[in-house]
Amino acid sequence: MFLILLGLLLWSGVHFWKRIAPDSRARFGDKGKGIVALGSVLAIVLMVIGYRGAEGTVYWGRNPATVGIADLLMVFAFYLFAASGAKTRITKWVRNPQLTAVKLWAIAHLLVNGDTPSFLLFGGMFMISTLGMVLTGSGGRGGGNRSATVDEDRRDYLRYLAQLRRRVRDIAGEQRAVLESVHPEVAAWPAVLAAGRLW
């Protein structure tokens, strides 16, 4: 289980490097991306080797219900992970789809793997994703900037709705005037007939 822990520490180190030590990360420029990629691959190798060789207490196992739920969670996790790179509709509601996908992935695996190595690996990935959401500012991509963009979008939308409401009232008034001239109310009939109007 030491290798799992080492892999988790390496994974969190390379992924939080930009947040924890931005000056250090900035000095490396584009080479820093290679370091993060290499560290990520090494962390995954350590976690896989550690998980395969780990033994621990088993508290629960698989059953048809949890397997079905885990499968559905995995489908949604894959969709969120793929959607994180594209401007899809789901990204308007899920603040950070990539980290949310990792959390769903961890929950799905914990549903069907109730042993201590799984607690360490998948629980650790869940905690790292949660910490990532906290460090990026309420789980948003870009943190406060995204929040300001959302607020501005909301204000624009509310302005649009106010303009639309005025247009609808004007059009409704015009429609009512036309309707009353073509089909006057019963109380107005004597005046219309006296004016000599024919239908």
C-alpha positions as CSV (number, residue, x, y, z in Angstrom):
1,M,0.0,0.0,0.0
2,F,3.1,2.2,0.3
3,L,3.3,2.4,-3.6
4,I,-0.4,3.5,-3.7
5,L,0.3,6.3,-1.2
6,L,3.5,7.3,-3.1
7,G,1.6,7.4,-6.4
8,L,-1.2,9.5,-4.8
9,L,1.4,12.0,-3.4
10,L,3.2,12.2,-6.8
11,W,-0.2,12.7,-8.6
12,S,-1.3,15.5,-6.3
13,G,2.1,17.1,-6.4
14,V,2.3,17.4,-10.1
15,H,-1.3,18.5,-10.5
16,F,-1.2,21.1,-7.7
17,W,2.2,22.4,-8.6
18,K,0.8,25.3,-10.5
19,R,-1.5,26.2,-7.6
20,I,0.9,25.7,-4.7
21,A,4.1,27.1,-6.4
22,P,3.0,29.2,-9.4
23,D,6.4,30.9,-9.7
24,S,8.3,27.6,-9.8
25,R,5.9,26.2,-12.4
26,A,6.1,29.4,-14.5
27,R,9.9,29.2,-14.7
28,F,9.6,25.9,-16.6
29,G,7.2,27.3,-19.2
30,D,6.1,24.6,-21.7
31,K,8.7,22.2,-20.3
32,G,6.6,22.1,-17.2
33,K,3.8,20.4,-19.1
34,G,6.2,17.6,-19.9
35,I,7.2,17.3,-16.3
36,V,3.5,17.1,-15.3
37,A,2.8,14.5,-17.9
38,L,5.8,12.4,-16.9
39,G,4.9,12.7,-13.2
40,S,1.3,11.7,-14.0
41,V,2.3,8.6,-15.9
42,L,4.8,7.6,-13.1
43,A,2.1,8.2,-10.5
44,I,-0.4,6.0,-12.4
45,V,2.3,3.2,-12.7
46,L,3.0,3.4,-9.0
47,M,-0.7,3.3,-8.1
48,V,-1.5,0.3,-10.4
49,I,1.5,-1.7,-9.2
50,G,0.7,-0.9,-5.6
51,Y,-3.0,-1.7,-6.0
52,R,-2.3,-5.0,-7.7
53,G,0.1,-6.1,-5.0
54,A,-1.8,-4.8,-2.0
55,E,-3.7,-6.9,0.4
56,G,-6.2,-5.7,3.0
57,T,-9.4,-6.3,4.9
58,V,-12.5,-6.7,2.7
59,Y,-15.6,-5.1,4.1
60,W,-17.9,-5.6,1.2
61,G,-17.9,-7.0,-2.3
62,R,-19.8,-6.8,-5.6
63,N,-23.5,-7.4,-5.9
64,P,-25.8,-6.9,-8.9
65,A,-27.3,-3.6,-7.5
66,T,-24.0,-1.9,-6.8
67,V,-22.5,-3.1,-10.1
68,G,-25.3,-1.6,-12.0
69,I,-25.1,1.7,-10.2
70,A,-21.3,1.7,-10.7
71,D,-21.7,1.1,-14.4
72,L,-24.1,4.0,-14.8
73,L,-21.8,6.3,-12.8
74,M,-18.9,5.2,-15.0
75,V,-20.8,6.1,-18.2
76,F,-21.6,9.5,-16.8
77,A,-18.0,10.0,-15.6
78,F,-16.6,9.2,-19.1
79,Y,-19.2,11.6,-20.6
80,L,-18.1,14.4,-18.2
81,F,-14.4,13.7,-18.8
82,A,-15.0,14.0,-22.6
83,A,-17.2,17.0,-22.2
84,S,-14.5,18.9,-20.2
85,G,-12.6,19.6,-23.4
86,A,-15.6,20.7,-25.4
87,K,-18.1,23.5,-25.0
88,T,-21.1,21.2,-24.4
89,R,-24.4,22.1,-22.6
90,I,-23.4,20.0,-19.5
91,T,-20.4,22.3,-18.8
92,K,-22.9,25.1,-18.0
93,W,-24.2,23.2,-15.1
94,V,-21.2,21.2,-13.9
95,R,-18.5,23.7,-12.8
96,N,-15.5,21.5,-13.4
97,P,-16.5,18.4,-15.4
98,Q,-13.0,16.8,-15.3
99,L,-12.7,16.8,-11.5
100,T,-16.4,15.8,-11.1
101,A,-15.7,12.8,-13.5
102,V,-12.8,11.7,-11.3
103,K,-15.0,11.9,-8.2
104,L,-17.8,9.8,-9.9
105,W,-15.1,7.4,-11.0
106,A,-13.9,7.0,-7.4
107,I,-17.4,6.6,-6.0
108,A,-18.3,4.0,-8.6
109,H,-15.2,1.9,-7.8
110,L,-15.7,2.2,-4.0
111,L,-19.3,0.9,-4.5
112,V,-18.0,-2.4,-5.8
113,N,-14.6,-2.6,-4.0
114,G,-14.9,-2.5,-0.3
115,D,-11.3,-3.3,0.7
116,T,-8.7,-1.2,2.4
117,P,-6.4,-0.8,-0.7
118,S,-9.5,0.5,-2.6
119,F,-10.3,2.9,0.3
120,L,-6.8,4.3,0.0
121,L,-6.6,4.5,-3.9
122,F,-10.2,5.6,-4.8
123,G,-10.8,7.5,-1.6
124,G,-7.5,9.3,-2.1
125,M,-8.4,10.2,-5.7
126,F,-11.8,11.5,-4.5
127,M,-10.0,13.7,-1.9
128,I,-7.5,15.0,-4.4
129,S,-10.4,15.9,-6.8
130,T,-12.2,17.7,-3.9
131,L,-9.1,19.6,-3.0
132,G,-8.6,20.5,-6.6
133,M,-12.1,22.0,-6.7
134,V,-11.4,24.0,-3.6
135,L,-8.1,25.3,-5.0
136,T,-9.6,26.3,-8.3
137,G,-12.2,28.5,-6.5
138,S,-15.6,26.8,-5.7
139,G,-15.0,24.1,-8.3
140,G,-15.0,26.5,-11.2
141,R,-12.6,26.6,-14.1
142,G,-10.9,29.9,-13.6
143,G,-12.4,30.4,-10.2
144,G,-13.5,34.0,-9.7
145,N,-13.2,34.9,-13.4
146,R,-15.7,32.2,-14.3
147,S,-18.0,33.4,-11.6
148,A,-17.8,37.0,-12.9
149,T,-18.5,35.7,-16.4
150,V,-21.5,33.8,-15.2
151,D,-22.8,36.9,-13.4
152,E,-22.4,39.0,-16.5
153,D,-24.1,36.4,-18.6
154,R,-26.9,36.3,-16.1
155,R,-27.3,40.1,-16.2
156,D,-27.3,40.0,-20.1
157,Y,-30.0,37.3,-20.0
158,L,-32.1,39.3,-17.6
159,R,-31.8,42.4,-19.8
160,Y,-32.9,40.3,-22.8
161,L,-35.9,39.0,-20.8
162,A,-36.9,42.5,-19.8
163,Q,-36.8,43.6,-23.5
164,L,-38.7,40.5,-24.6
165,R,-41.3,41.1,-21.9
166,R,-41.9,44.7,-23.2
167,R,-42.2,43.4,-26.8
168,V,-44.7,40.7,-25.8
169,R,-46.8,43.3,-24.0
170,D,-46.8,45.6,-27.0
171,I,-47.7,42.8,-29.4
172,A,-50.4,41.6,-27.1
173,G,-51.8,45.1,-26.9
174,E,-51.8,45.4,-30.7
175,Q,-53.5,42.0,-31.1
176,R,-56.2,43.0,-28.6
177,A,-56.9,46.2,-30.5
178,V,-57.2,44.3,-33.8
179,L,-59.4,41.6,-32.1
180,E,-61.7,44.2,-30.6
181,S,-62.1,46.1,-33.9
182,V,-62.9,42.9,-35.7
183,H,-64.9,41.3,-32.9
184,P,-66.2,44.0,-30.6
185,E,-67.5,43.2,-27.1
186,V,-71.2,42.8,-26.7
187,A,-71.5,46.1,-24.8
188,A,-70.0,48.0,-27.8
189,W,-72.4,46.6,-30.4
190,P,-75.0,49.4,-30.3
191,A,-72.3,52.0,-31.0
192,V,-70.8,49.9,-33.8
193,L,-74.3,49.3,-35.4
194,A,-75.1,53.0,-35.0
195,A,-71.9,53.9,-36.9
196,G,-73.2,51.8,-39.8
197,R,-70.4,49.3,-39.7
198,L,-71.1,46.0,-41.5
199,W,-69.3,42.7,-41.0
